[in-house]
Amino acid sequence: MPRVVVLKTGTTYPALRDAFGDFDHWFVARLAPELNVDVVDVTVDDLPGRPEDWDGIVITGSPAMVSDREAWSEQTASWLADAIGAEVPVLGVCYGHQLLAHALGGEVGYHPRGRETGTHPVELLDAALDDPLFKGLPRQFPAQLTHRQSVLRLPDSAVLLGHNEFEPHQAFRLGPCAWGVQFHPEFSTDVMRAYLEVQAPDLVKEGLDADALLASVSSAPEASSLLDRFSRIVMNR
């Protein structure tokens, strides 16, 4: 069985963890059952050997901020740069997406317009039409999002694959088989609603309509399909 490591870069809100499990559980549930998946919490544990020891690598989201450049995060970024150089399939989500960009020389920081959260459309660009991960998906699809930091500048070597009105860098590829997505393919609608409920007091302070965001949560099957699509890429290689 192909071996995939999930690099866990943090933990979710306690209320969500109690109700739904933690970040790694959501990824494991959506990756193909034909994979042999291990989880390593890189915030407290050593990195899992060499990138070449794995057939695929997934990086989770995190409440941490890439721009803080914590030691564990910088060490993980260096390890991921080696993984990209070795052409090991990689999928980074939210924090993982930003960390991949940072690892290859991109710039990460707070989005100038603040927070993006809830269910929002993602639009694919022409470069995604023949991309191994995205080809066959509709040009626009809904996705679950929650982030305050973003990739402000892509690495020079990155291929931009998707964006939306708020976020210019929703998806990109590095090399032949490493992808970053700002949105959350691992989120269910229940998880997205739970995030908005926890965030509601802060959303009001930020001038966002928490009730409207909650009411507009919808399923995002195309976005969620990326974890199975990534699994197939790993198995085919």
Steps between C-alpha positions, in 0.01 A plus 500: 500500500634848417617683809370851566593722793267770629703780656279640775583867556263580787166416656149634457275673752425278804124503428558376145753241609252359751222483241685403180856396585811694403652614170672170428177301543329705228781436253531130574124460451515650147823344374456173310482187720762335277765725654703422810475834685715611793457825694792701640439808713789717384435757774629254762653199321801452275452517124427157351833393352578609145228620264600221261390247765139587414282456193296808586495788749203704627531813717204610712371839599594662828405781738869601482624766258772424245633855535588430867771266368495268798790253508284193426338681208829613345643149534190357333528755218858393431392133499218580258740679265698175487177307433417724205853461365466121528162513319310330781126579460403770752170665588502798736173638636453851647805527731655220294432697180664808647794300638570350157510848348728623777727196458570590136550874553145637490363757744236423765324750725166638614252558219452876456121458500488288815334164543341273241269242655198294398403340168628701203559435128841410362568566133753291309732656245600362160812344654275267702335348193778245449631498857523144640308591817237740364427388144137404448365725775257781408654843446324624815399304811420571866760442771524532878740770617628651820824698511649835593843452346556439129770448242571863414755412234547164333844344451642581157475131405131463595217452252183679611197275456209668679378820662185685603386857556653515848807281470727515193688180591246228579700220335844454346740228393874470556688263273309206354320377812490743796184705558381763743133585554384781728156340537416194711413181308492313832214709649145370513210744506453422871864588571468824300188601693671418829794723408267789424313450827824515699625797298171692514598755773823584313318517166260760637793706630658480154185629331402165347145364504534177696134404450522544124822301483339218698191504279711480184699189598449234235658172400822513298539160333740614228737652754474191721583277204857631500602264780384197304657645184829548684475144631466372141805699391702341783379151410562546127859611562 
